[in-house]
Amino acid sequence: MSGVFAYESSEVDWCEDNYKHSENVVEYFNTMSSFVFFVVSPIMLYLFHPYARERNLAVHLVWFMMIFVGLFSVYFHMTLSYVGQLLDEISILWVLAIGYALWFPRRHFPFFVKDRSSFSRMVLVITVVTTLSSFIKPTANAYALNCFAIHILYSLGLQMRSCTDRRAVRVAQVSVGLWVLAIACWVSDRHILIVVATAYGSTLIAFLDASYEIPHSLPNLQYWPRDNWVLGLPYIALQGSPKTHKRC
């Protein structure tokens, strides 16, 4: 095999010989499936725009970063290099960190945090430190990913216990199902469902955030491309803000 795969190869045995399809691409299926990120992410950027304008334009960073997740995923699965693995994991960390800073409920803030800006700065510092630490000890990134993910799931579970919106409950159920399938596919080296599961999960969290933070906008869950389809990409329609209502 070309020397590119020996250079800075990951310490983890990725079974490279089992996935060789050509001299240029190691994991062909995962490399090709990563292009789904470049399709879904721009669509979600478009669908999230009314909510982002009303709430915070920084919301767009989540889906901008998902494009980078796709880009680094392509690079990693083409090379299985240590650098590719690191970039792939760090980009996922930043997606979680941005979502955590934007959407973590204010009522669950630590007692020493007074507002969203202070909380976001705290998350930023932790994420930067973790990112730098990852270059020294890569497992630091894994610990940070687990901490963010577990805490997000815990707070989301608390919010859903008091949620009576039928569409939100449906999105939550589909999100759980997609994440289970996505994790099962990821364990078997197939991650095509990850980006769709992220679309459902992030929309649910954003809807709960909008219901709490900007209730005057009358947020409502709808689906693209047709609202009456069984499955589609969920998004937030702001019925109380006609200037920012997205007509799809």
Backbone as numpy.savetxt, mean C-alpha at the origin, in Angstrom:
# Nx Ny Nz CAx CAy CAz Cx Cy Cz
25.46 -18.64 -15.32 24.62 -17.44 -15.32 25.49 -16.20 -15.32
24.99 -15.15 -15.82 25.73 -13.90 -15.89 26.16 -13.45 -14.50
27.29 -12.78 -14.42 27.85 -12.35 -13.15 27.00 -11.33 -12.43
26.00 -10.73 -13.11 25.18 -9.72 -12.47 24.42 -10.27 -11.28
24.09 -11.58 -11.33 23.34 -12.17 -10.24 24.22 -12.57 -9.08
25.52 -12.65 -9.32 26.45 -12.96 -8.23 26.84 -11.70 -7.49
26.78 -10.57 -8.17 27.18 -9.31 -7.56 26.15 -8.86 -6.55
26.57 -8.63 -5.34 25.70 -8.18 -4.26 24.46 -9.05 -4.14
24.61 -10.35 -4.28 23.48 -11.26 -4.18 22.97 -11.29 -2.75
21.69 -11.51 -2.59 21.08 -11.53 -1.27 21.63 -12.67 -0.44
21.67 -12.45 0.89 22.11 -13.51 1.80 21.08 -14.64 1.86
19.83 -14.32 1.51 18.77 -15.33 1.52 18.86 -16.17 0.26
18.66 -17.48 0.39 18.67 -18.36 -0.78 17.34 -18.24 -1.50
17.35 -17.53 -2.61 16.12 -17.31 -3.36 15.88 -18.39 -4.41
16.64 -19.50 -4.32 16.47 -20.60 -5.27 16.60 -20.10 -6.70
17.66 -19.37 -6.98 17.79 -18.71 -8.28 17.77 -19.70 -9.43
18.37 -20.88 -9.22 18.42 -21.85 -10.31 17.03 -22.34 -10.71
16.08 -22.28 -9.77 14.73 -22.76 -10.06 13.92 -21.78 -10.90
14.40 -20.53 -11.00 13.60 -19.50 -11.66 14.27 -18.92 -12.91
15.34 -19.52 -13.35 16.01 -19.00 -14.53 15.16 -19.27 -15.77
14.84 -18.19 -16.47 14.12 -18.31 -17.73 14.94 -17.77 -18.89
15.85 -16.89 -18.59 16.72 -16.35 -19.62 17.94 -15.76 -18.93
18.87 -15.28 -19.69 20.05 -14.65 -19.13 19.73 -13.28 -18.56
18.54 -12.74 -18.84 18.21 -11.38 -18.44 17.14 -11.31 -17.34
16.25 -12.29 -17.27 15.16 -12.26 -16.31 15.19 -13.55 -15.49
15.25 -13.41 -14.17 15.31 -14.58 -13.30 13.90 -15.12 -13.04
13.01 -14.30 -12.50 11.64 -14.71 -12.22 10.72 -14.05 -13.23
10.45 -14.75 -14.30 9.71 -14.15 -15.41 8.29 -13.76 -15.00
7.53 -14.67 -14.35 6.14 -14.39 -14.03 6.03 -13.20 -13.08
6.83 -13.19 -12.02 6.75 -12.09 -11.06 7.20 -10.77 -11.67
8.15 -10.82 -12.59 8.58 -9.60 -13.26 7.45 -9.02 -14.10
6.78 -9.89 -14.86 5.69 -9.43 -15.71 4.47 -8.98 -14.88
4.15 -9.72 -13.80 2.98 -9.37 -13.00 3.16 -8.04 -12.27
4.41 -7.62 -12.08 4.66 -6.34 -11.42 4.15 -5.16 -12.22
3.93 -5.35 -13.51 3.45 -4.25 -14.35 2.00 -3.87 -14.01
1.30 -4.73 -13.25 -0.04 -4.38 -12.79 0.01 -3.11 -11.94
1.13 -2.92 -11.21 1.30 -1.72 -10.40 1.20 -0.46 -11.25
1.73 -0.52 -12.48 1.77 0.65 -13.34 0.42 0.92 -14.01
-0.52 -0.01 -13.88 -1.87 0.18 -14.41 -2.80 0.66 -13.30
-2.80 -0.06 -12.17 -3.73 0.24 -11.08 -3.37 1.55 -10.38
-2.09 1.80 -10.15 -1.69 2.99 -9.39 -2.15 4.30 -10.04
-1.94 4.53 -11.35 -2.45 5.77 -11.95 -3.97 5.89 -11.88
-4.68 4.75 -12.01 -6.13 4.80 -11.91 -6.55 5.24 -10.51
-5.88 4.69 -9.48 -6.21 5.06 -8.10 -5.83 6.51 -7.81
-4.77 7.00 -8.42 -4.43 8.42 -8.29 -5.57 9.28 -8.80
-6.12 8.91 -9.93 -7.24 9.65 -10.52 -8.48 9.56 -9.64
-8.80 8.36 -9.16 -10.00 8.16 -8.36 -9.90 8.83 -6.99
-8.69 8.90 -6.44 -8.50 9.48 -5.11 -8.42 11.01 -5.14
-8.35 11.61 -6.31 -8.08 13.04 -6.38 -9.12 13.91 -5.67
-10.43 13.67 -5.83 -11.41 14.51 -5.11 -11.21 14.45 -3.59
-11.02 13.26 -3.07 -10.79 13.10 -1.64 -9.48 13.77 -1.22
-8.44 13.64 -2.05 -7.14 14.25 -1.72 -7.25 15.77 -1.70
-8.00 16.35 -2.64 -8.16 17.81 -2.67 -8.88 18.31 -1.42
-9.87 17.55 -0.97 -10.65 17.96 0.19 -9.92 17.70 1.50
-9.17 16.60 1.53 -8.53 16.18 2.79 -7.08 16.63 2.89
-6.24 16.13 1.97 -4.81 16.45 1.98 -4.19 15.90 0.70
-3.55 16.76 -0.08 -2.94 16.31 -1.34 -1.82 15.31 -1.12
-1.31 15.24 0.11 -0.27 14.25 0.42 -0.78 12.83 0.26
-2.11 12.66 0.22 -2.69 11.33 0.00 -2.16 10.71 -1.28
-1.88 11.55 -2.28 -1.38 11.05 -3.55 -0.02 10.35 -3.41
0.71 10.67 -2.35 2.02 10.05 -2.15 1.91 8.53 -2.00
0.79 8.06 -1.46 0.61 6.62 -1.29 0.70 5.91 -2.63
-0.03 6.45 -3.62 -0.06 5.78 -4.92 1.13 6.13 -5.79
1.75 7.28 -5.57 3.03 7.55 -6.22 4.06 6.52 -5.76
4.08 6.25 -4.46 5.03 5.28 -3.92 4.72 3.87 -4.40
3.43 3.57 -4.63 3.09 2.24 -5.15 3.66 2.03 -6.55
3.80 3.11 -7.30 4.46 3.01 -8.61 5.92 2.61 -8.41
6.57 3.20 -7.40 7.95 2.83 -7.11 8.06 1.40 -6.59
7.06 0.96 -5.84 7.04 -0.44 -5.39 7.05 -1.36 -6.61
6.21 -1.03 -7.60 6.19 -1.81 -8.83 7.51 -1.77 -9.56
8.11 -0.58 -9.63 9.39 -0.43 -10.33 10.49 -1.25 -9.66
10.59 -1.13 -8.33 11.63 -1.87 -7.62 11.33 -3.36 -7.58
10.03 -3.72 -7.63 9.68 -5.13 -7.69 10.15 -5.74 -9.01
9.97 -5.00 -10.10 10.47 -5.46 -11.40 11.98 -5.67 -11.34
12.69 -4.68 -10.80 14.15 -4.78 -10.71 14.58 -5.96 -9.87
13.90 -6.15 -8.71 14.29 -7.25 -7.82 14.07 -8.60 -8.47
12.88 -8.79 -9.08 12.57 -10.10 -9.64 13.31 -10.36 -10.95
13.83 -9.33 -11.57 14.70 -9.54 -12.74 16.09 -9.98 -12.32
16.55 -9.53 -11.16 17.94 -9.77 -10.78 18.12 -10.62 -9.52
17.11 -10.62 -8.62 17.22 -11.26 -7.32 18.46 -10.80 -6.57
18.83 -9.56 -6.79 20.02 -9.00 -6.14 19.66 -8.45 -4.77
20.67 -8.29 -3.94 20.48 -7.74 -2.60 19.96 -6.31 -2.67
20.50 -5.52 -3.59 20.05 -4.13 -3.75 18.57 -4.10 -4.15
18.18 -4.98 -5.06 16.78 -5.04 -5.48 15.86 -5.41 -4.34
16.29 -6.39 -3.54 15.49 -6.80 -2.39 15.32 -5.64 -1.41
16.41 -4.91 -1.17 16.38 -3.80 -0.21 15.46 -2.69 -0.70
15.59 -2.31 -1.97 14.76 -1.25 -2.53 13.28 -1.64 -2.52
13.00 -2.89 -2.84 11.63 -3.38 -2.85 11.01 -3.26 -1.46
11.72 -3.72 -0.44 11.19 -3.70 0.92 11.09 -2.28 1.48
12.08 -1.44 1.17 12.05 -0.06 1.68 10.90 0.72 1.06
10.62 0.50 -0.22 9.50 1.21 -0.86 8.17 0.80 -0.23
8.04 -0.48 0.14 6.82 -0.93 0.83 6.73 -0.28 2.20
7.87 -0.18 2.89 7.89 0.48 4.20 7.38 1.91 4.10
7.81 2.63 3.06 7.41 4.03 2.92 5.93 4.17 2.56
5.38 3.20 1.81 3.94 3.21 1.54 3.16 3.09 2.84
3.56 2.12 3.68 2.89 1.93 4.97 3.06 3.14 5.87
4.27 3.70 5.88 4.54 4.85 6.75 3.71 6.07 6.35
3.60 6.33 5.04 2.81 7.46 4.57 1.33 7.28 4.92
0.82 6.07 4.66 -0.56 5.79 5.00 -0.81 5.89 6.51
0.16 5.42 7.27 0.07 5.47 8.74 0.02 6.92 9.22
0.89 7.75 8.66 0.94 9.16 9.07 -0.32 9.91 8.66
-0.89 9.58 7.52 -2.05 10.30 7.01 -3.36 9.85 7.64
-3.48 8.54 7.90 -4.79 7.98 8.22 -4.94 7.40 9.61
-3.86 7.29 10.37 -4.02 6.72 11.70 -4.94 7.64 12.51
-5.99 7.09 13.14 -6.99 7.93 13.82 -6.40 8.81 14.91
-6.80 10.06 14.93 -6.30 11.00 15.94 -6.64 10.55 17.36
-7.77 9.91 17.52 -8.17 9.51 18.87 -7.29 8.39 19.44
-6.50 7.77 18.56 -5.59 6.72 19.01 -4.13 7.19 19.09
-3.91 8.50 18.92 -2.56 9.03 19.03 -2.00 8.77 20.43
-0.67 8.60 20.56 -0.06 8.53 21.89 -0.35 9.81 22.67
-0.35 9.72 23.98 -0.74 10.86 24.81 0.15 12.08 24.62
1.40 11.86 24.20 2.34 12.97 24.06 2.26 13.64 22.69
1.41 13.14 21.81 1.25 13.72 20.47 -0.04 14.54 20.45
0.07 15.80 20.04 -1.07 16.71 20.13 -1.83 16.88 18.81
-1.16 16.71 17.67 -1.84 16.94 16.41 -1.25 16.05 15.32
-1.89 16.08 14.13 -1.47 15.25 13.00 -0.07 15.59 12.52
0.27 16.86 12.51 1.60 17.27 12.04 2.70 16.67 12.91
2.52 16.73 14.22 3.51 16.15 15.14 3.60 14.64 14.96
2.45 14.01 14.78 2.44 12.56 14.58 3.16 12.19 13.28
2.90 12.96 12.21 3.54 12.69 10.92 5.05 12.87 11.01
5.51 13.90 11.73 6.95 14.09 11.89 7.57 12.93 12.66
6.87 12.43 13.67 7.37 11.30 14.43 7.50 10.06 13.55
6.47 9.81 12.73 6.51 8.67 11.81 7.63 8.84 10.79
7.82 10.07 10.30 8.87 10.34 9.34 10.25 10.03 9.92
10.48 10.48 11.15 11.78 10.23 11.79 12.02 8.74 11.95
11.00 8.01 12.43 11.13 6.57 12.62 11.42 5.87 11.29
10.73 6.31 10.23 10.90 5.68 8.92 12.28 5.95 8.34
12.75 7.19 8.49 14.10 7.53 8.00 15.15 6.73 8.74
15.03 6.65 10.07 15.99 5.88 10.87 15.97 4.41 10.47
14.77 3.87 10.27 14.64 2.47 9.86 15.24 2.23 8.48
14.99 3.18 7.56 15.54 3.06 6.22 17.06 3.04 6.24
17.67 3.96 7.00 19.13 3.99 7.10 19.65 2.73 7.79
18.92 2.27 8.81 19.34 1.07 9.52 19.29 -0.17 8.63
18.38 -0.14 7.65 18.23 -1.30 6.76 19.49 -1.57 5.96
20.26 -0.52 5.66 21.49 -0.71 4.91 22.57 -1.37 5.77
22.40 -1.26 7.09 23.35 -1.89 8.01 22.83 -3.25 8.46
21.55 -3.28 8.84 20.90 -4.51 9.29 19.57 -4.63 8.57
19.50 -5.38 7.46 18.28 -5.44 6.65 17.05 -5.91 7.42
17.23 -6.70 8.47 16.06 -7.18 9.22 15.32 -6.05 9.93
15.97 -4.89 10.09 15.31 -3.75 10.72 14.07 -3.34 9.94
14.14 -3.45 8.62 13.02 -3.09 7.78 11.84 -4.04 8.00
12.15 -5.33 8.17 11.10 -6.32 8.39 10.36 -6.04 9.70
11.11 -5.69 10.76 10.49 -5.37 12.04 9.58 -4.15 11.92
10.05 -3.12 11.20 9.25 -1.91 11.02 7.98 -2.19 10.21
8.12 -2.99 9.15 6.96 -3.35 8.34 5.90 -4.06 9.18
6.34 -5.01 9.99 5.40 -5.76 10.83 4.72 -4.86 11.86
5.50 -3.95 12.46 4.93 -3.05 13.47 3.87 -2.14 12.87
4.18 -1.52 11.72 3.21 -0.66 11.05 1.96 -1.46 10.67
2.16 -2.61 10.02 1.04 -3.39 9.51 0.13 -3.89 10.63
0.73 -4.42 11.70 -0.06 -4.96 12.81 -0.85 -3.85 13.50
-0.21 -2.69 13.71 -0.89 -1.59 14.39 -2.02 -1.04 13.53
-1.80 -0.95 12.22 -2.85 -0.48 11.30 -4.04 -1.43 11.34
-3.77 -2.74 11.29 -4.85 -3.72 11.32 -5.62 -3.66 12.64
-4.89 -3.45 13.73 -5.53 -3.36 15.03 -6.48 -2.16 15.11
-5.99 -0.99 14.69 -6.82 0.22 14.75 -7.98 0.13 13.77
-7.75 -0.50 12.60 -8.82 -0.67 11.63 -9.91 -1.57 12.19
-9.50 -2.63 12.90 -10.47 -3.53 13.51 -11.32 -2.82 14.54
-10.70 -1.93 15.32 -11.45 -1.17 16.32 -12.49 -0.27 15.66
-12.11 0.35 14.54 -13.04 1.25 13.86 -14.19 0.49 13.21
-13.89 -0.69 12.64 -14.91 -1.45 11.95 -15.96 -2.03 12.90
-15.61 -2.18 14.15 -16.56 -2.72 15.13 -17.76 -1.79 15.32
-17.55 -0.51 15.10 -18.64 0.46 15.27 -19.14 1.00 13.93
-18.68 0.43 12.83 -19.08 0.91 11.50 -20.37 0.22 11.06
-21.32 1.01 10.63 -22.60 0.47 10.18 -22.83 0.65 8.68
-21.89 1.27 7.99 -22.02 1.49 6.56 -21.85 0.15 5.83
-22.89 -0.27 5.10 -22.89 -1.59 4.47 -21.81 -1.71 3.41
-21.57 -0.63 2.69 -20.54 -0.69 1.66 -19.15 -0.79 2.28
-18.95 -0.09 3.39 -17.66 -0.16 4.08 -17.42 -1.57 4.60
-18.47 -2.18 5.14 -18.34 -3.56 5.62 -18.01 -4.50 4.47
-18.65 -4.26 3.32 -18.38 -5.09 2.15 -16.94 -4.92 1.68
-16.47 -3.67 1.62 -15.08 -3.43 1.21 -14.12 -4.09 2.19
-14.46 -4.04 3.49 -13.62 -4.68 4.50 -13.56 -6.18 4.27
-14.68 -6.79 3.99 -14.72 -8.23 3.76 -13.93 -8.62 2.51
-14.10 -7.85 1.44 -13.35 -8.14 0.21 -11.86 -7.90 0.43
-11.52 -6.86 1.21 -10.12 -6.56 1.50 -9.46 -7.73 2.21
-10.15 -8.25 3.24 -9.59 -9.39 3.98 -9.40 -10.58 3.05
-10.42 -10.86 2.23 -10.31 -11.98 1.30 -9.17 -11.82 0.31
-9.04 -10.60 -0.23 -7.95 -10.34 -1.19 -6.59 -10.44 -0.53
-6.47 -9.93 0.71 -5.18 -10.01 1.40 -4.80 -11.44 1.69
-5.79 -12.28 2.07 -5.50 -13.70 2.31 -5.00 -14.36 1.02
-5.72 -14.09 -0.08 -5.29 -14.63 -1.37 -3.93 -14.08 -1.79
-3.74 -12.77 -1.55 -2.47 -12.14 -1.95 -1.30 -12.73 -1.18
-1.49 -12.95 0.13 -0.42 -13.53 0.93 -0.15 -14.97 0.49
-1.23 -15.73 0.20 -1.06 -17.10 -0.27 -0.29 -17.13 -1.59
-0.64 -16.19 -2.47 0.07 -16.10 -3.76 1.51 -15.67 -3.56
1.74 -14.75 -2.60 3.10 -14.27 -2.33 3.97 -15.40 -1.79
3.40 -16.24 -0.91 4.15 -17.37 -0.36 4.55 -18.32 -1.48
3.69 -18.45 -2.49 4.01 -19.34 -3.62 4.68 -18.58 -4.76
5.25 -17.39 -4.43 5.97 -16.57 -5.40 5.10 -16.02 -6.51
3.86 -15.64 -6.15 2.97 -14.97 -7.10 2.32 -13.81 -6.35
2.59 -12.55 -6.77 2.12 -11.40 -5.98 1.21 -10.47 -6.76
0.50 -11.00 -7.74 -0.28 -10.15 -8.64 -1.47 -9.49 -7.91
-1.95 -10.09 -6.82 -3.12 -9.56 -6.13 -2.78 -8.47 -5.12
-1.52 -8.28 -4.82 -1.11 -7.33 -3.78 -1.64 -5.93 -4.07
-1.47 -5.46 -5.28 -1.84 -4.08 -5.60 -3.36 -3.89 -5.54
-4.14 -4.91 -5.92 -5.60 -4.81 -5.85 -6.05 -4.82 -4.39
-5.42 -5.68 -3.58 -5.74 -5.72 -2.16 -5.41 -4.38 -1.50
-4.30 -3.76 -1.93 -3.93 -2.43 -1.41 -4.97 -1.39 -1.79
-5.51 -1.49 -3.00 -6.54 -0.55 -3.44 -7.77 -0.63 -2.54
-8.18 -1.84 -2.22 -9.35 -2.01 -1.35 -9.04 -1.55 0.07
-7.90 -1.97 0.60 -7.56 -1.62 1.98 -7.37 -0.13 2.18
-6.65 0.52 1.27 -6.40 1.95 1.42 -7.68 2.76 1.25
-8.57 2.32 0.35 -9.83 3.03 0.17 -10.70 2.92 1.42
-10.73 1.74 2.03 -11.50 1.56 3.26 -10.97 2.48 4.36
-9.65 2.49 4.55 -9.05 3.34 5.59 -9.32 4.82 5.30
-9.19 5.20 4.02 -9.43 6.60 3.65 -10.90 6.98 3.87
-11.81 6.04 3.60 -13.24 6.32 3.82 -13.53 6.55 5.30
-12.96 5.71 6.16 -13.15 5.88 7.60 -12.55 7.21 8.06
-11.40 7.56 7.48 -10.77 8.83 7.81 -11.65 10.00 7.38
-12.19 9.91 6.15 -13.05 10.99 5.65 -14.32 11.12 6.49
-14.88 10.00 6.92 -16.10 10.03 7.73 -15.86 10.72 9.06
-14.63 10.61 9.57 -14.30 11.18 10.87 -13.77 12.61 10.76
-12.93 12.86 9.74 -12.23 14.14 9.63 -12.98 15.17 8.79
-13.67 14.74 7.74 -14.37 15.68 6.86 -15.80 15.18 6.60
-16.58 14.99 7.66 -17.95 14.45 7.48 -18.85 15.36 6.65
-18.52 16.68 6.61 -19.33 17.62 5.84 -19.30 17.33 4.35
-18.27 16.57 3.90 -18.16 16.25 2.47 -19.04 15.07 2.08
-19.70 14.44 3.06 -20.59 13.30 2.83 -19.91 12.22 1.98
-18.84 11.62 2.50 -18.12 10.60 1.73 -18.97 9.36 1.50
-18.82 8.78 0.32 -19.58 7.60 -0.05 -18.68 6.69 -0.88
-18.75 5.39 -0.62 -17.95 4.43 -1.38 -18.63 4.07 -2.69
-17.87 4.15 -3.79 -18.36 3.73 -5.09 -17.29 2.88 -5.77
-17.65 2.31 -6.93 -16.73 1.42 -7.63 -16.50 1.89 -9.06
-15.28 1.73 -9.50 -14.90 2.03 -10.89 -14.57 0.71 -11.58
-15.02 0.51 -12.82 -15.59 1.49 -13.75 -17.11 1.62 -13.67
-17.81 0.63 -13.03 -19.26 0.73 -12.88 -19.61 0.48 -11.43
-20.45 1.35 -10.88 -20.77 1.24 -9.46 -21.61 0.01 -9.14
-22.34 -0.52 -10.13 -23.19 -1.67 -9.86 -22.52 -3.00 -10.17
-21.20 -2.96 -10.48 -20.47 -4.20 -10.71 -20.16 -4.87 -9.38
-20.08 -6.20 -9.41 -19.76 -6.94 -8.19 -18.35 -6.62 -7.72
-17.43 -6.55 -8.64 -16.04 -6.21 -8.30 -15.57 -5.07 -9.18
-14.75 -4.22 -8.63 -14.15 -3.10 -9.34 -13.16 -2.45 -8.41
-12.65 -1.31 -8.79 -11.74 -0.58 -7.91 -12.56 0.41 -7.08
-12.54 0.29 -5.76 -13.34 1.19 -4.92 -12.70 2.57 -4.82
-13.52 3.60 -4.69 -13.02 4.95 -4.49 -14.04 5.73 -3.67
-13.66 6.95 -3.26 -14.51 7.76 -2.40 -15.13 8.90 -3.20
-16.45 8.92 -3.25 -17.16 10.03 -3.87 -17.61 10.98 -2.76
-17.31 12.27 -2.93 -17.68 13.27 -1.93 -18.95 13.97 -2.38
-20.07 13.51 -1.88 -21.37 14.02 -2.32 -21.65 15.43 -1.83
-20.97 15.84 -0.76 -21.20 17.17 -0.24 -20.26 18.21 -0.80
-19.38 17.81 -1.74 -18.42 18.73 -2.34 -18.52 18.62 -3.86
-19.48 19.27 -4.48 -19.71 19.13 -5.92 -18.51 19.55 -6.75
-17.69 20.48 -6.28 -16.55 20.92 -7.06 -15.48 19.86 -7.16
-15.46 18.93 -6.19 -14.42 17.90 -6.21 -15.02 16.52 -6.47
-16.27 16.45 -6.91 -16.89 15.16 -7.16 -16.38 14.60 -8.48
-15.84 13.37 -8.43 -15.29 12.75 -9.63 -16.40 12.05 -10.40
-16.54 12.40 -11.66 -17.53 11.75 -12.50 -16.80 10.78 -13.42
-16.94 9.48 -13.13 -16.18 8.46 -13.86 -17.02 7.83 -14.96
